[in-house]
């Protein structure tokens, strides 16, 4: 029973190996210029993981002269390189590479997976033209304040092909369809001083394959020594002729140092470059590569100025104004740090997101709750430059002082009150003799008719009677006899 169980487990493992999910990933470094070597890489995966075991790789392309090969390996990665000569047999265009992967067991192999890949052979060199400025790769914009290094970067296969076979490599440079010379190292330096101007740079790489001139072989020349025509004594032996051998050593020539005579710029026309020269036929014995870029030259950020008070009292809002010069648009942000902060130049505006403006003038307002020093790091950048500027802000607390009105008003009021009291007392003392006190002498024992109780009707009758029967006014010489019920007037 135990043996049967082991056999069943082994059988299931074999089924998994046979029917597992396999996949092969096929890549290449094409496009590649004709004459260069195309490199292919195959990677086998099982259930998404690198496959293990022994594999058989069968390669084949669809060119006129079919290339094919077989590799057996225990690795899940296999490579194959094919060279396609630059002749009529392999015209430029698309081609197809096919690979079939089989997994091998003992003495037999089982197909597992296959893949096809399209690749391209080109007539011209492949690569790109890079713009380098201030150790940065530029794309659509360059700075007008510093020179730009233009560099042609060929693909690895094309560069290797030229290094191994070309006898001369020259790169001709054109800025806005104006020829500025050639170089031998794929690089060109140029500065664009105008602001907000569009430019087009073109680089024409010309590779020649003319055979190298073989230097003359070394030669040996025998020069006889002339016999001087001098009469000497018989005792002096006559000198014998000497043979002098001179050997000319051949020059050591490196393939990379050999270049064809440089053409004169004013008398040479170039194919492919600019529409005006498109009618110039190329030389079939040479290999060309045209690379171009379009970009705009812009002014970097400069002349940053800050206006405002860096020393503020506690509770006061910081209010600064930042101004600068350069090409729009401008993006800016600020970072606040407690205490002193040393900028690194790597500060960005990712968090918080930057604000944008077409004018480099913006305010910085911030409330600081603590009494200490702060560092405000201002980050400003445009399409070609970035500036990081730190500002130290000091927050201090003012000494509290009583207001002037709190002291002056009470003191002044007290003085006015004292003066009024003094003047009032003096005025009273000075004028008290002028006051006359009149004393009324009432005899409450006598009965008077005016004091009798009367009704309203009786008082009305008496008032009418007194109005028509008024007693004449006594003369000034007679004493006034006031009735007891007459009221007194003012005592003043």
ZAMARGU-4260 file (C-alpha; in steps of 0.2 Angstrom, whole numbers, plus 5000, padded with zeros to 4 digits):
<rodrens>
0) 5000/5000/5000 | 5014/5012/5004 | 5023/5009/4988 | 5007/5012/4978 | 5005/5029/4987
5) 5022/5034/4983 | 5019/5030/4964 | 5003/5040/4964 | 5012/5055/4972 | 5026/5054/4959
10) 5013/5052/4945 | 5004/5068/4951 | 5021/5077/4951 | 5024/5072/4934 | 5007/5078/4928
15) 5011/5095/4936 | 5027/5096/4927 | 5019/5091/4911 | 5003/5102/4912 | 5010/5117/4922
20) 5007/5134/4915 | 5022/5140/4905 | 5026/5157/4897 | 5041/5163/4888 | 5045/5182/4887
25) 5055/5187/4872 | 5064/5204/4870 | 5077/5212/4859 | 5087/5228/4857 | 5080/5233/4840
30) 5078/5243/4830 | 5095/5240/4824 | 5105/5247/4809 | 5109/5235/4795 | 5126/5227/4797
35) 5124/5227/4816 | 5120/5213/4828 | 5103/5210/4835 | 5102/5203/4853 | 5087/5192/4858
40) 5083/5187/4876 | 5071/5173/4881 | 5064/5171/4899 | 5054/5156/4904 | 5041/5157/4918
45) 5030/5143/4926 | 5015/5149/4935 | 5022/5167/4935 | 5038/5161/4943 | 5055/5158/4935
50) 5054/5140/4928 | 5066/5127/4934 | 5073/5111/4925 | 5081/5107/4908 | 5075/5117/4893
55) 5078/5116/4874 | 5077/5133/4865 | 5074/5133/4846 | 5076/5149/4838 | 5072/5154/4820
60) 5069/5170/4810 | 5059/5174/4794 | 5073/5182/4784 | 5077/5177/4766 | 5092/5168/4772
65) 5084/5160/4788 | 5094/5160/4804 | 5090/5146/4816 | 5099/5138/4831 | 5095/5126/4846
70) 5101/5128/4863 | 5099/5116/4878 | 5101/5124/4895 | 5096/5121/4913 | 5093/5140/4915
75) 5076/5148/4912 | 5085/5162/4902 | 5093/5160/4885 | 5101/5173/4873 | 5104/5173/4854
80) 5113/5186/4844 | 5111/5188/4825 | 5121/5199/4813 | 5112/5205/4797 | 5124/5212/4784
85) 5121/5228/4776 | 5117/5221/4758 | 5102/5218/4747 | 5099/5201/4755 | 5093/5210/4771
90) 5083/5225/4766 | 5077/5237/4779 | 5060/5233/4787 | 5051/5223/4800 | 5057/5205/4803
95) 5050/5191/4815 | 5059/5180/4827 | 5051/5164/4834 | 5056/5153/4849 | 5050/5137/4854
100) 5053/5130/4872 | 5053/5112/4876 | 5056/5104/4893 | 5067/5089/4893 | 5065/5073/4904
105) 5079/5060/4903 | 5079/5056/4885 | 5064/5065/4878 | 5058/5084/4877 | 5040/5090/4878
110) 5035/5107/4870 | 5029/5119/4883 | 5027/5136/4876 | 5032/5147/4861 | 5033/5166/4857
115) 5035/5177/4841 | 5043/5194/4841 | 5044/5208/4828 | 5060/5217/4826 | 5066/5230/4814
120) 5082/5233/4803 | 5084/5251/4798 | 5094/5260/4785 | 5100/5274/4797 | 5108/5274/4814
125) 5096/5273/4829 | 5097/5283/4845 | 5092/5300/4852 | 5099/5317/4854 | 5101/5322/4872
130) 5102/5340/4879 | 5112/5342/4894 | 5114/5358/4904 | 5120/5361/4922 | 5121/5342/4925
135) 5102/5340/4920 | 5094/5332/4905 | 5083/5345/4897 | 5067/5341/4887 | 5057/5355/4880
140) 5066/5370/4888 | 5084/5376/4890 | 5091/5391/4900 | 5098/5405/4890 | 5111/5409/4904
145) 5123/5394/4901 | 5128/5383/4887 | 5120/5367/4882 | 5129/5351/4878 | 5121/5342/4864
150) 5125/5323/4863 | 5120/5310/4851 | 5117/5294/4861 | 5117/5279/4849 | 5109/5262/4854
155) 5122/5249/4861 | 5121/5238/4845 | 5123/5253/4833 | 5137/5260/4843 | 5146/5244/4844
160) 5144/5241/4826 | 5152/5258/4822 | 5166/5256/4834 | 5171/5239/4826 | 5169/5243/4808
165) 5169/5261/4804 | 5185/5270/4799 | 5178/5288/4800 | 5164/5295/4811 | 5159/5313/4810
170) 5144/5322/4817 | 5139/5338/4808 | 5129/5351/4818 | 5115/5363/4813 | 5106/5375/4823
175) 5090/5382/4815 | 5096/5375/4798 | 5113/5385/4800 | 5129/5374/4799 | 5140/5377/4815
180) 5154/5364/4812 | 5157/5345/4815 | 5164/5335/4830 | 5172/5318/4832 | 5164/5313/4848
185) 5146/5315/4846 | 5145/5331/4856 | 5142/5349/4853 | 5141/5364/4864 | 5131/5380/4860
190) 5122/5394/4870 | 5105/5401/4865 | 5105/5419/4872 | 5088/5424/4866 | 5073/5422/4878
195) 5057/5413/4873 | 5063/5409/4856 | 5060/5392/4847 | 5075/5382/4841 | 5079/5366/4831
200) 5095/5357/4833 | 5100/5344/4820 | 5115/5332/4821 | 5120/5322/4806 | 5131/5307/4810
205) 5141/5301/4795 | 5151/5284/4796 | 5163/5279/4783 | 5169/5262/4780 | 5183/5265/4767
210) 5198/5253/4770 | 5213/5260/4780 | 5228/5264/4770 | 5242/5252/4774 | 5258/5260/4778
215) 5274/5256/4768 | 5284/5241/4775 | 5300/5244/4784 | 5315/5246/4773 | 5334/5244/4775
220) 5346/5255/4766 | 5365/5252/4766 | 5375/5268/4764 | 5394/5266/4760 | 5406/5277/4769
225) 5416/5288/4757 | 5434/5286/4757 | 5443/5302/4760 | 5455/5308/4747 | 5470/5311/4758
230) 5488/5306/4755 | 5495/5299/4771 | 5511/5291/4776 | 5514/5273/4770 | 5515/5268/4788
235) 5497/5272/4790 | 5485/5258/4785 | 5471/5263/4772 | 5454/5263/4781 | 5442/5250/4775
240) 5424/5255/4770 | 5411/5254/4784 | 5393/5248/4781 | 5379/5258/4790 | 5362/5251/4792
245) 5347/5262/4794 | 5330/5254/4798 | 5314/5264/4796 | 5301/5258/4808 | 5282/5258/4803
250) 5270/5271/4811 | 5258/5263/4824 | 5240/5268/4818 | 5224/5266/4828 | 5208/5263/4819
255) 5199/5275/4830 | 5211/5289/4827 | 5209/5288/4808 | 5198/5300/4800 | 5195/5306/4782
260) 5200/5323/4777 | 5188/5336/4785 | 5176/5344/4773 | 5175/5363/4771 | 5159/5370/4778
265) 5155/5383/4765 | 5157/5371/4750 | 5148/5355/4756 | 5130/5351/4755 | 5122/5338/4767
270) 5108/5325/4764 | 5093/5324/4775 | 5096/5340/4784 | 5083/5354/4783 | 5071/5354/4768
275) 5082/5365/4757 | 5095/5352/4757 | 5084/5337/4755 | 5088/5335/4737 | 5106/5331/4740
280) 5109/5312/4737 | 5117/5302/4751 | 5133/5292/4748 | 5128/5273/4747 | 5145/5268/4754
285) 5142/5278/4771 | 5129/5275/4785 | 5120/5290/4791 | 5110/5295/4806 | 5100/5311/4808
290) 5094/5316/4825 | 5085/5332/4829 | 5076/5341/4844 | 5065/5356/4846 | 5065/5367/4861
295) 5063/5384/4868 | 5076/5395/4877 | 5070/5403/4893 | 5077/5414/4906 | 5081/5406/4923
300) 5075/5414/4939 | 5086/5427/4946 | 5087/5443/4956 | 5076/5437/4970 | 5071/5451/4982
305) 5061/5451/4999 | 5053/5466/5007 | 5046/5467/5024 | 5050/5466/5042 | 5059/5450/5048
310) 5058/5455/5066 | 5040/5455/5072 | 5031/5455/5089 | 5021/5441/5096 | 5004/5441/5089
315) 5009/5451/5073 | 5007/5442/5056 | 5022/5441/5046 | 5020/5450/5029 | 5033/5448/5016
320) 5033/5452/4997 | 5044/5441/4986 | 5050/5447/4969 | 5061/5439/4955 | 5065/5439/4937
325) 5064/5426/4924 | 5052/5417/4911 | 5035/5413/4916 | 5026/5403/4922 | 5032/5403/4940
330) 5029/5390/4953 | 5032/5393/4972 | 5029/5387/4989 | 5035/5389/5007 | 5041/5378/5021
335) 5041/5383/5039 | 5054/5376/5051 | 5056/5381/5070 | 5073/5387/5074 | 5088/5388/5061
340) 5087/5377/5046 | 5101/5374/5033 | 5095/5372/5016 | 5101/5357/5005 | 5094/5363/4988
345) 5084/5347/4987 | 5068/5355/4994 | 5053/5353/4982 | 5035/5359/4981 | 5027/5342/4981
350) 5019/5344/4999 | 5011/5357/5000 | 5007/5358/4981 | 5014/5374/4973 | 5005/5390/4968
355) 5007/5396/4950 | 5008/5414/4943 | 5013/5422/4927 | 5021/5436/4937 | 5035/5433/4950
360) 5028/5443/4964 | 5019/5435/4978 | 5016/5438/4997 | 5020/5427/5011 | 5009/5429/5026
365) 5010/5419/5042 | 5006/5419/5060 | 5018/5413/5073 | 5012/5408/5090 | 5028/5406/5099
370) 5042/5418/5104 | 5057/5411/5095 | 5066/5411/5078 | 5059/5403/5063 | 5066/5399/5046
375) 5055/5402/5031 | 5061/5392/5016 | 5055/5399/4999 | 5055/5388/4984 | 5053/5396/4967
380) 5055/5387/4950 | 5051/5388/4932 | 5054/5377/4917 | 5073/5379/4917 | 5079/5384/4935
385) 5075/5382/4954 | 5079/5394/4968 | 5079/5389/4986 | 5080/5404/4998 | 5079/5404/5017
390) 5073/5418/5027 | 5076/5419/5046 | 5061/5427/5056 | 5062/5432/5074 | 5047/5433/5085
395) 5049/5444/5101 | 5037/5449/5115 | 5035/5467/5119 | 5036/5473/5137 | 5018/5478/5143
400) 5017/5497/5148 | 5002/5506/5155 | 4993/5517/5143 | 4995/5536/5146 | 4976/5539/5147
405) 4975/5527/5162 | 4987/5539/5172 | 4983/5556/5165 | 4964/5556/5165 | 4962/5552/5184
410) 4976/5564/5189 | 4968/5578/5178 | 4951/5574/5185 | 4957/5575/5203 | 4966/5592/5200
415) 4950/5599/5192 | 4939/5593/5207 | 4951/5601/5220 | 4952/5617/5210 | 4933/5618/5209
420) 4931/5615/5228 | 4944/5628/5232 | 4936/5641/5221 | 4918/5636/5228 | 4923/5638/5246
425) 4932/5655/5242 | 4917/5661/5233 | 4906/5657/5247 | 4916/5665/5260 | 4918/5681/5249
430) 4899/5682/5246 | 4890/5676/5261 | 4887/5694/5268 | 4876/5698/5253 | 4863/5685/5258
435) 4848/5693/5268 | 4838/5681/5279 | 4820/5686/5281 | 4810/5679/5295 | 4791/5677/5294
440) 4781/5680/5309 | 4765/5670/5309 | 4752/5671/5323 | 4743/5655/5322 | 4732/5660/5336
445) 4721/5673/5326 | 4707/5667/5315 | 4707/5673/5298 | 4693/5672/5286 | 4705/5667/5272
450) 4710/5652/5282 | 4692/5646/5284 | 4686/5631/5275 | 4677/5635/5259 | 4669/5624/5246
455) 4674/5626/5228 | 4658/5636/5224 | 4662/5648/5238 | 4680/5650/5233 | 4674/5653/5215
460) 4662/5666/5221 | 4675/5675/5232 | 4687/5676/5217 | 4674/5684/5206 | 4670/5696/5219
465) 4688/5701/5222 | 4690/5703/5204 | 4677/5716/5202 | 4678/5724/5219 | 4697/5725/5221
470) 4704/5736/5235 | 4715/5751/5229 | 4734/5748/5231 | 4741/5757/5246 | 4753/5771/5243
475) 4771/5769/5246 | 4771/5779/5262 | 4758/5768/5270 | 4764/5752/5277 | 4759/5737/5267
480) 4746/5726/5276 | 4747/5709/5269 | 4733/5697/5273 | 4738/5682/5283 | 4735/5670/5269
485) 4745/5679/5256 | 4760/5669/5250 | 4778/5675/5250 | 4788/5677/5235 | 4806/5673/5232
490) 4819/5678/5246 | 4832/5682/5234
</rodrens>
